[in-house]
Amino acid sequence: SQQGEEDPQALSIQEGENATMNCSYKTSINNLQWYRQNSGRGLVHLILIRSNEREKHSGRLRVTLDTSKKSSSLLITASRAADTASYFCATDAHFGNEKLTFGTGTRLTIIP
Amino acid sequence: DVKVTQSSRYLVKRTGEKVFLECVQDMDHENMFWYRQDPGLGLRLIYFSYDVKMKEKGDIPEGYSVSREKKERFSLILESASTNQTSMYLCATRDREGFSNQPQHFGDGTRLSIL
């Protein structure tokens, strides 16, 4: 079953602008992870935020987590053409069994 | 870096054929996963394995089976391929130690077409 739902489904912005993607989920989690997928390739892990964390940074990435709203956001600052990809959130359920549940993804296009 | 290798990037098979998709990892991870990815549906888990000869059904196991005879290799088997199994198939691994704070590591995928 799909727990995560990303919003928007697609996003196009000018290079240099910031991109924000949102993820909502349904059940209690241990952590939430964000992945990037370039066209025709596998997924690459970007960042993990634990359920007791509210914000995390990694380079140009900023992730927030609001467990009361069961939502997360991924902010990419100063976007580059190379950021063009699909972005997926994935949740690690609190009573999980070592599986991740992935959302349907946001397709991000950076316009040079 | 973890390396997850899927045997084929592109594969074309015929309806009714038995199809094998292979995945090999070099990081001694206990957990291995098979997903299929379809437009608008995201990644859906087919099967996963948490040890040699151990397997567990995911969300969409029908029409598939798996084999894990060695720790580094996890095979997905389409017993009798059908056109609705045309998809992108992704293999992933995960370190079981402290698993709840571990990422999954993906191969580059196999784009399978069933004619």
Interface residues (C-beta under 8 A of the other chain):
Chain A: S1 Q2 G4 N30 N31 Q33 Y35 G40 R41 G42 L43 V44 H45 L48 R50 F88 A90 D92 G96 N97 E98 K99 L100 T101 F102 G103 T104 G105
Chain B: V4 N31 F33 Y35 G40 L41 G42 L43 R44 L45 F48 Y50 E56 G58 D59 L90 A92 R94 R96 F99 S100 N101 P103 Q104 H105 F106 G107 D108 G109 R111
